[in-house]
């Protein structure tokens, strides 16, 4: 995944969480901003503070963890998505809904990548939620072209 505002490296590699056949999970390329807007709506008390408010050891650790020179390729974030009534009159009468993303794994990675200038990245989601995730948080079609070119230039991985 290309990073546009990161002084340490210009891309990261991510691998699938569920790799065996029959896992019933799909990879969805998401728009980082849309994903984090939905994630900020999660009311489970596990929404992280902005990266600028993390302690320096946490920032250094995630930076080293995501370094593309590491032999261990990190897993892509794993999420769930649902909808709820949107605030306001249209939500109250049930006409408007908003997406809510919860991270099962990878929230630190996602927020760090956003801070580092990633515009898109892949996440894994259960197949029954993949269509909703694409609809509410999916990346633009041109993102696939950029990601594919970056993957080829960096020697594989996503």
C-alpha positions as CSV (number, residue, x, y, z in Angstrom):
1,X,0.0,0.0,0.0
2,X,1.5,3.4,-1.0
3,X,2.1,6.0,1.8
4,X,2.2,9.6,0.7
5,X,3.2,11.4,3.9
6,X,5.6,9.0,5.7
7,X,9.3,9.9,6.1
8,X,10.4,6.4,7.1
9,X,9.2,4.4,4.1
10,X,6.9,4.9,1.1
11,X,4.7,1.7,1.3
12,X,3.7,-1.2,3.5
13,X,2.9,-4.8,2.8
14,X,-0.1,-6.5,4.3
15,X,-1.3,-10.1,4.1
16,X,-4.6,-11.8,4.6
17,X,-5.8,-12.8,8.1
18,X,-7.8,-15.9,6.9
19,X,-5.8,-17.8,4.2
20,X,-7.3,-21.3,4.3
21,X,-10.0,-22.3,1.8
22,X,-13.6,-22.0,3.0
23,X,-12.9,-19.2,5.5
24,X,-15.9,-17.2,4.3
25,X,-14.0,-13.9,4.6
26,X,-13.3,-11.4,1.8
27,X,-10.7,-8.7,1.2
28,X,-12.2,-5.3,0.5
29,X,-10.1,-2.3,-0.5
30,X,-11.4,0.6,1.6
31,X,-11.1,4.4,1.5
32,X,-9.3,5.2,4.7
33,X,-11.2,8.3,5.6
34,X,-14.6,6.6,5.1
35,X,-13.5,3.6,7.1
36,X,-12.3,5.7,10.1
37,X,-15.5,7.9,10.0
38,X,-17.5,4.7,10.5
39,X,-15.0,3.4,13.1
40,X,-15.3,6.6,15.1
41,X,-19.0,5.8,15.5
42,X,-18.2,2.5,17.4
43,X,-19.5,2.9,20.9
44,X,-17.7,-0.1,22.4
45,X,-15.1,2.1,24.2
46,X,-12.3,0.9,22.0
47,X,-11.9,3.8,19.6
48,X,-8.3,4.9,19.7
49,X,-7.1,8.5,20.1
50,X,-5.4,10.1,17.1
51,X,-1.8,9.0,16.4
52,X,-0.5,12.4,17.5
53,X,-1.7,11.5,21.1
54,X,0.0,8.1,21.3
55,X,3.1,7.8,23.4
56,X,6.4,7.7,21.4
57,X,7.0,4.0,22.2
58,X,3.6,3.0,20.6
59,X,4.4,5.0,17.5
60,X,7.9,3.6,17.2
61,X,6.6,0.1,17.7
62,X,3.9,0.3,15.0
63,X,6.3,2.0,12.6
64,X,8.8,-0.8,13.1
65,X,6.0,-3.5,12.9
66,X,4.8,-2.1,9.5
67,X,8.3,-1.6,8.0
68,X,8.3,-3.3,4.6
69,X,11.9,-4.4,5.2
70,X,10.7,-6.7,8.0
71,X,10.6,-10.4,7.1
72,X,7.3,-10.8,8.9
73,X,4.5,-9.3,6.8
74,X,1.7,-7.9,9.1
75,X,-1.9,-8.9,8.6
76,X,-4.4,-6.5,7.2
77,X,-7.0,-5.1,9.6
78,X,-10.0,-7.3,10.3
79,X,-13.3,-5.5,10.7
80,X,-17.1,-6.0,11.1
81,X,-19.6,-3.5,9.8
82,X,-23.3,-2.8,10.6
83,X,-25.7,0.0,10.3
84,X,-27.7,2.0,12.8
85,X,-30.2,4.8,12.6
86,X,-28.5,8.1,11.6
87,X,-29.0,11.1,14.0
88,X,-31.7,13.5,13.1
89,X,-35.3,13.3,11.9
90,X,-34.6,11.0,8.9
91,X,-32.8,8.6,11.1
92,X,-35.5,8.8,13.8
93,X,-38.2,7.8,11.3
94,X,-36.0,5.0,10.0
95,X,-35.2,6.5,6.6
96,X,-31.5,7.2,7.0
97,X,-28.9,4.8,8.3
98,X,-25.1,5.2,8.9
99,X,-22.3,2.7,8.9
100,X,-20.5,1.5,12.1
101,X,-17.2,-0.3,11.8
102,X,-15.7,-2.2,14.7
103,X,-12.1,-3.5,14.5
104,X,-11.6,-7.1,15.5
105,X,-7.8,-6.6,14.9
106,X,-5.7,-3.9,13.3
107,X,-7.1,-0.6,14.6
108,X,-3.6,0.7,15.5
109,X,-2.4,-0.3,12.0
110,X,-5.3,1.4,10.3
111,X,-5.0,4.7,12.2
112,X,-1.2,4.8,11.8
113,X,-1.5,4.1,8.0
114,X,-4.1,7.0,7.8
115,X,-1.7,9.3,9.6
116,X,1.2,8.2,7.2
117,X,-0.8,9.2,4.2
118,X,-2.5,6.0,3.1
119,X,-5.6,6.8,1.1
120,X,-6.7,3.1,0.7
121,X,-5.8,-0.2,2.2
122,X,-7.3,-3.7,2.3
123,X,-9.2,-5.1,5.2
124,X,-10.7,-8.4,5.7
125,X,-14.4,-8.9,6.6
126,X,-16.9,-11.8,6.8
127,X,-18.5,-12.4,3.4
128,X,-22.0,-11.5,4.6
129,X,-20.7,-8.0,5.4
130,X,-18.5,-7.4,2.4
131,X,-21.2,-5.8,0.2
132,X,-22.1,-3.3,2.9
133,X,-18.5,-2.5,3.6
134,X,-17.9,-1.9,-0.1
135,X,-21.0,0.3,-0.3
136,X,-20.2,2.5,2.7
137,X,-16.4,2.5,2.8
138,X,-15.2,1.1,-0.5
139,X,-12.2,2.7,-2.3
140,X,-12.7,4.4,-5.7
141,X,-12.0,2.2,-8.7
142,X,-8.7,4.0,-9.5
143,X,-7.3,2.9,-6.1
144,X,-7.1,-0.7,-7.4
145,X,-4.8,0.5,-10.2
146,X,-2.5,2.3,-7.9
147,X,-2.4,-0.6,-5.4
148,X,-1.7,-3.1,-8.1
149,X,1.2,-1.0,-9.5
150,X,2.7,-0.6,-6.0
151,X,2.4,-4.3,-5.3
152,X,4.3,-5.1,-8.5
153,X,7.0,-2.5,-7.8
154,X,7.6,-3.6,-4.2
155,X,8.0,-7.3,-5.0
156,X,4.6,-8.7,-4.1
157,X,2.3,-8.6,-1.1
158,X,-0.6,-6.2,-1.0
